[in-house]
């Protein structure tokens, strides 16, 4: 069967490293392990679950606030004991545990490296997330109508644990975060009064988490709802240099409007109170919107998306977004509405995991960016 050129591109990105890390067994074609016997299409399910291989996700960074660059994320999937007993070719019934590592760099001499683990235990009654990273980011901060250049150096740690309530879709738990960053603005810039020229800041916070999750798949959902609320309290008792609070809320809704069409909607809200570091202020987080272009004490990010399965494993994506920021910091955007939108494509790269990969192309008010995506893109 003749393969689409895009299939070959994805093959190079996802399968190429397998040639370097593992030789095929005797009597087996080099790429046989990457073809699904059910439809003959490119698929890495066997490689990830049975051969214990890695899934590479390339990154091309087009974020205007930190410059152009690239990197990659490596994902390693752990099959649960219950799913090992499933019949051959049957999709996983429970979320797999996933270990990951990431590295990236841009033209502004910014770089970041990190690693972490998501664990699903006891038939998905317990979910754990642990991650950490270290980097040096040279970035722009928009204030007073100007784009101010600053450097941010340091590291962060996140620890999160959730437990399912009985047999429901509700989870309760908590999160702990710690970071130590040094921020310094370029000399010669006229800074607003709330911005110090240089600051070394330790932030240590803890808070409860409430989550509702009825999605049919944690990677690329076709139906279900996910809602999460997380207040976090940063205090000097825990090791923070300053006392402040944040409340983050997120909601995702997935609806199969047609056998080939999935409509999805998300709303993310973020609020901050107290002496919040300027780099941790809430911001609009929509595709196509520069990460630090719109910040203040409160933000809302929303997107409506449609995914249409056009041919076999291939789908087209279309989305529109609207963001909003407000707050009492005069030098920052206040009561600002920011539209965005774009499109892209997905390929079902691991059928047993229900995992899709692809690219999104998005823009907002003269900005244009594109992203390599794993899953929904949220």
KEKEKE-838349 format. One record per residue (C-alpha): x, y, z negated; residue in three letters. Coordinates in steps of 0.05 Angstrom, whole numbers, padded with zeros to 5 digits, always signed. Layout:
<rs>
XYZALA...
</rs>
This chain:
<rs>
+00000+00000+00000UNK+00027+00068+00019UNK+00040+00111-00043UNK+00026+00186-00047UNK+00089+00230-00050UNK+00065+00255-00117UNK+00067+00184-00143UNK+00140+00180-00124UNK+00154+00246-00161UNK+00121+00219-00224UNK+00159+00154-00215UNK+00226+00190-00215UNK+00208+00231-00277UNK+00179+00174-00318UNK+00212+00110-00293UNK+00281+00133-00272UNK+00311+00127-00341UNK+00288+00055-00346UNK+00340+00037-00293UNK+00394+00065-00339UNK+00369+00034-00404UNK+00346-00035-00383UNK+00360-00082-00325UNK+00302-00123-00298UNK+00298-00196-00316UNK+00318-00248-00264UNK+00265-00263-00213UNK+00229-00197-00227UNK+00228-00139-00179UNK+00260-00075-00205UNK+00193-00038-00207UNK+00145-00096-00219UNK+00140-00077-00292UNK+00113-00009-00272UNK+00055-00033-00230UNK-00013-00049-00262UNK-00036-00118-00237UNK-00109-00095-00241UNK-00102-00042-00186UNK-00030-00043-00162UNK-00019+00029-00184UNK+00040+00059-00220UNK+00031+00046-00294UNK+00079+00047-00353UNK+00035+00011-00405UNK+00075-00053-00403UNK+00141-00015-00406UNK+00118+00025-00467UNK+00082-00029-00507UNK+00118-00094-00488UNK+00187-00072-00464UNK+00192-00019-00519UNK+00213+00034-00469UNK+00209+00110-00473UNK+00162+00157-00437UNK+00198+00219-00413UNK+00159+00283-00404UNK+00200+00337-00367UNK+00190+00410-00385UNK+00198+00470-00340UNK+00192+00532-00384UNK+00161+00593-00351UNK+00145+00630-00416UNK+00159+00704-00401UNK+00176+00720-00473UNK+00236+00673-00476UNK+00255+00667-00402UNK+00258+00609-00353UNK+00287+00543-00375UNK+00275+00469-00382UNK+00280+00408-00426UNK+00247+00341-00440UNK+00206+00304-00491UNK+00217+00229-00503UNK+00159+00188-00533UNK+00166+00119-00563UNK+00102+00080-00575UNK+00091+00030-00632UNK+00036-00021-00621UNK-00006-00038-00683UNK-00012-00109-00709UNK-00086-00111-00691UNK-00074-00089-00620UNK-00019-00141-00609UNK-00074-00194-00615UNK-00117-00163-00560UNK-00127-00199-00493UNK-00077-00183-00438UNK-00097-00122-00398UNK-00146-00098-00451UNK-00138-00024-00472UNK-00114-00009-00543UNK-00171-00004-00593UNK-00133+00038-00644UNK-00087+00098-00638UNK-00015+00076-00632UNK+00041+00104-00675UNK+00087+00149-00635UNK+00159+00172-00648UNK+00184+00232-00608UNK+00244+00276-00595UNK+00249+00341-00557UNK+00303+00386-00530UNK+00298+00450-00490UNK+00338+00512-00470UNK+00325+00576-00430UNK+00363+00630-00393UNK+00361+00677-00454UNK+00408+00629-00491UNK+00349+00602-00530UNK+00349+00529-00549UNK+00309+00481-00593UNK+00316+00409-00615UNK+00269+00368-00657UNK+00240+00300-00674UNK+00181+00270-00710UNK+00134+00212-00720UNK+00058+00204-00717UNK+00035+00141-00754UNK-00032+00107-00754UNK-00036+00054-00809UNK-00086+00005-00840UNK-00131+00001-00779UNK-00128+00077-00771UNK-00152+00091-00842UNK-00088+00130-00855UNK-00054+00180-00808UNK+00014+00210-00821UNK+00053+00264-00784UNK+00124+00284-00800UNK+00166+00331-00757UNK+00225+00377-00760UNK+00267+00420-00714UNK+00324+00469-00709UNK+00336+00523-00659UNK+00357+00592-00638UNK+00304+00632-00600UNK+00314+00700-00567UNK+00245+00727-00556UNK+00202+00788-00545UNK+00154+00817-00595UNK+00101+00866-00570UNK+00090+00924-00618UNK+00074+00997-00609UNK+00065+00989-00535UNK+00137+00963-00527UNK+00168+00895-00518UNK+00221+00889-00574UNK+00277+00838-00568UNK+00296+00797-00628UNK+00331+00732-00646UNK+00302+00678-00691UNK+00350+00625-00719UNK+00332+00569-00767UNK+00294+00505-00779UNK+00226+00479-00800UNK+00196+00416-00832UNK+00124+00392-00830UNK+00094+00335-00871UNK+00021+00316-00863UNK-00021+00259-00891UNK-00095+00243-00878UNK-00140+00188-00904UNK-00206+00166-00873UNK-00268+00175-00916UNK-00299+00105-00921UNK-00317+00083-00849UNK-00336+00152-00825UNK-00301+00198-00776UNK-00281+00246-00832UNK-00209+00251-00857UNK-00184+00286-00919UNK-00112+00301-00937UNK-00060+00355-00942UNK-00001+00388-00907UNK+00066+00415-00930UNK+00108+00461-00888UNK+00177+00491-00900UNK+00219+00537-00856UNK+00281+00579-00863UNK+00292+00631-00809UNK+00336+00691-00798UNK+00305+00744-00754UNK+00345+00803-00726UNK+00323+00856-00676UNK+00371+00884-00625UNK+00405+00948-00647UNK+00382+01013-00616UNK+00309+00996-00615UNK+00258+01040-00650UNK+00220+00993-00696UNK+00151+01002-00727UNK+00153+01012-00802UNK+00129+00941-00818UNK+00188+00910-00781UNK+00255+00903-00816UNK+00319+00904-00774UNK+00342+00839-00804UNK+00310+00789-00851UNK+00326+00719-00877UNK+00261+00688-00897UNK+00244+00622-00932UNK+00171+00600-00925UNK+00143+00542-00965UNK+00069+00526-00963UNK+00020+00472-00981UNK-00054+00464-00969UNK-00113+00415-00960UNK-00137+00389-00893UNK-00206+00369-00870UNK-00214+00335-00802UNK-00272+00304-00764UNK-00250+00260-00705UNK-00298+00220-00662UNK-00257+00222-00598UNK-00252+00158-00558UNK-00178+00170-00545UNK-00126+00213-00581UNK-00087+00227-00517UNK-00139+00241-00462UNK-00209+00241-00492UNK-00270+00229-00448UNK-00321+00240-00503UNK-00325+00259-00576UNK-00310+00316-00623UNK-00248+00337-00663UNK-00254+00392-00716UNK-00200+00411-00765UNK-00194+00464-00820UNK-00127+00477-00855UNK-00115+00533-00906UNK-00042+00540-00926UNK-00016+00576-00988UNK+00055+00603-00988UNK+00079+00622-01058UNK+00144+00638-01093UNK+00130+00579-01139UNK+00140+00533-01079UNK+00202+00570-01055UNK+00174+00624-01009UNK+00207+00692-01009UNK+00138+00724-01001UNK+00067+00706-01020UNK+00016+00700-00964UNK-00039+00654-00939UNK-00063+00628-00873UNK-00126+00592-00850UNK-00125+00553-00785UNK-00185+00522-00753UNK-00191+00482-00688UNK-00248+00448-00652UNK-00250+00406-00588UNK-00312+00380-00554UNK-00311+00328-00497UNK-00373+00310-00458UNK-00379+00261-00398UNK-00425+00303-00355UNK-00418+00254-00297UNK-00384+00187-00286UNK-00327+00225-00254UNK-00331+00291-00292UNK-00310+00306-00364UNK-00326+00376-00391UNK-00286+00399-00451UNK-00287+00461-00495UNK-00240+00485-00549UNK-00239+00542-00599UNK-00179+00556-00644UNK-00180+00609-00698UNK-00124+00634-00742UNK-00126+00683-00800UNK-00070+00710-00844UNK-00071+00747-00910UNK-00016+00779-00952UNK+00056+00790-00932UNK+00057+00746-00870UNK+00124+00746-00832UNK+00116+00782-00766UNK+00136+00720-00726UNK+00083+00678-00761UNK+00025+00726-00746UNK-00035+00695-00710UNK-00031+00698-00634UNK-00073+00680-00573UNK-00055+00609-00553UNK-00085+00599-00483UNK-00051+00573-00421UNK-00025+00630-00379UNK-00020+00679-00438UNK+00052+00695-00462UNK+00062+00667-00532UNK+00078+00733-00567UNK+00041+00783-00524UNK-00020+00789-00568UNK-00013+00783-00644UNK-00045+00811-00706UNK-00076+00787-00771UNK-00133+00748-00737UNK-00138+00712-00671UNK-00187+00669-00631UNK-00168+00626-00571UNK-00220+00590-00529UNK-00220+00550-00465UNK-00272+00514-00422UNK-00244+00458-00379UNK-00269+00408-00328UNK-00233+00345-00306UNK-00258+00312-00242UNK-00234+00243-00222UNK-00223+00252-00147UNK-00188+00187-00126UNK-00168+00125-00164UNK-00124+00149-00222UNK-00119+00221-00198UNK-00159+00278-00228UNK-00163+00353-00216UNK-00167+00403-00274UNK-00199+00472-00276UNK-00204+00517-00336UNK-00220+00588-00359UNK-00201+00619-00425UNK-00215+00680-00468UNK-00173+00703-00527UNK-00184+00756-00580UNK-00140+00790-00632UNK-00156+00839-00687UNK-00126+00865-00752UNK-00102+00923-00793UNK-00030+00927-00767UNK-00034+00991-00726UNK+00026+00977-00682UNK-00004+00911-00656UNK-00062+00897-00611UNK-00130+00908-00643UNK-00198+00885-00617UNK-00165+00860-00554UNK-00200+00811-00507UNK-00153+00773-00460UNK-00180+00729-00403UNK-00141+00672-00371UNK-00152+00613-00325UNK-00121+00563-00278UNK-00121+00492-00253UNK-00079+00430-00246UNK-00079+00354-00238UNK-00073+00291-00280UNK-00051+00219-00265UNK-00070+00160-00310UNK+00002+00138-00323UNK-00013+00087-00379UNK-00082+00054-00372UNK-00077+00013-00436UNK-00063+00076-00475UNK-00113+00119-00437UNK-00056+00168-00427UNK-00056+00218-00370UNK+00001+00264-00348UNK+00005+00321-00299UNK+00014+00396-00290UNK-00025+00459-00304UNK-00018+00526-00268UNK-00047+00586-00305UNK-00047+00661-00305UNK-00070+00721-00345UNK-00068+00796-00330UNK-00010+00792-00281UNK+00027+00735-00316UNK+00035+00666-00285UNK+00061+00602-00318UNK+00060+00528-00306UNK+00066+00469-00353UNK+00080+00394-00352UNK+00025+00363-00394UNK+00015+00299-00433UNK-00058+00285-00445UNK-00112+00339-00445UNK-00064+00398-00450UNK-00089+00420-00518UNK
</rs>
